[in-house]
Amino acid sequence: MTIDDISDITRKENFIYYRREFFGNASYNFMNRVHKGRIEFTIETTPMGTKDITIKIVDPVEYPLIPVIKSLKDYIKTMDKEGKLP
């Protein structure tokens, strides 16, 4: 199970400065097949400075959700560190 890409990322307007909300299209690769689906995710900075990521998968996934969510969180953390999020 790998995440190929998260494309068409758009940031939702939010008036809480420590919470950023996004939505986009994720491309998953598992069992030698590529699947695409819409996702929504939130990055919230805690008072201790750590970042909590919550993910909502909008389109159904033909794979157990826990590995998909874990892979998406890792991918989003990397994108955030590299400054690739809007």
Secondary structure by P-SEA (a helix, b strand, c coil): cccccccccccccccccccccbbbbbbbbcccbbbbbbbbbbbbbccccbbbbbbbbcccccccaaaaaaaaaaaaaaaaaacccc
